[in-house]
């Protein structure tokens, strides 16, 4: 009837949640970077560990990229899941390290 939005508007509403969800997720994950930066500015040991973990991830992702380029049958897996896994591993290293720094052990 007259209250139904045009079909283009319905399609937009069905699609609009995706970019909005991406923007919100990106904003939340950006907070991780801010937190890591704050810890890195406060503690050199955390900065060195963070840099080492970023370097290791870059090597891993470069390996996946070049192997996938050379071998079309190679599938590195879900990149979002891998990124979230790597983030969790990084924080599993960073938080105990932060605690040790706060306690004066490092």
URBELTA-V494437 format. One record per pair of residues at least 6 apart in sequence whose C-alpha atoms are under 6 Angstrom apart, sorted by the first residue. I is the first residue (numbers start at 1). J is the second residue. If there is no record, write none. Layout:
I	J
I	J
This chain:
40	46
40	47
64	76
68	74
